[in-house]
Amino acid sequence: MVPGWTLARGDAGWLPRLGAIPDPPARLRVRGVLGEAGERRVAVVGSRRTDDYGRELARELAGGLARARVCVVSGGAEGIDAAAHEAALDAGGRTIAVLGCGLDVVYPAGHARLFRRIVESGGALVSEYEDGAPGARWTFPQRNRLVSGMSEAVVVVRADEGSGALITAAWARQQGVPLFAVPGDVRDEGSRGPTALLRSGARVAASADDVLRELGLAGQLALPEIGASPEPEGDEGAAWRALGRKPSHADEIARAAGLSTGRALAALLALELAGLCEQRPGHYFLRSR
């Protein structure tokens, strides 16, 4: 991976928004391309422990923002953060991961490939900590002020009552950054944070369009979807049309598509290899876009 570099407050390329937040960093360690001062940036954050609904909504939001040429900012963590980063990359856009550890520390350990992909795709890893610094209980809440501080809006997708995403939301309010939340089933633990934010004045984010309208970017020229292709034909087309945005069992898909279970499974495997569907444990499948 390319080496990191240091950007001090006042240097050319410093993000003006960061200079206006409480307790701004004196300098940043950066790997990759931080971006221009006028770039539009939105943070998409949420729980590390999330569900399919949260991941799907994070991907839809981040992908839509990226296709509208908005840089997606998040914290590089598991769950919602990872889904947002990956969706922005899949859409051909830029994304920035703000780390709660040193720039050369891969945390979570399983995100080495994701971090490499972020940099190689023209995005950046950012940290205010010294190289080699491990993450600690206080570093992640502290870095959250940078996630919100470099963004024009913050979107909270899923968050239980103890989620660090709510700390990012609190920083956003303190910094005067518009705050959005994704509604969910009020009985779910992951909906408690967004529901509380909505009750206290956060805007509803049911899609990227809700955020883009707030930023004055409605109708923004979009980037093409990476890997976009015509609708599949034959057994694959029948299986694809039977898929939904929620997981369905292969037997149910087979019945809806008018196929035997064996033919349906073969078609679903081909769709999965083409990136058109995703598989969940127990032979459950859903559309990936």
Beta strands, then each sheet from edge to edge (+ up, - down):
strand 1: 5-8
strand 2: 27-32
strand 3: 41-45
strand 4: 71-74
strand 5: 95-98
strand 6: 124-127
strand 7: 153-156
strand 8: 179-181
strand 9: 203-204
strand 10: 248-249
strand 11: 277-280
strand 12: 284-287
sheet 1: 1+ 2- 6+ 5+ 4+ 3+ 7+ 8+ 9+
sheet 2: 10+ 12- 11+
end
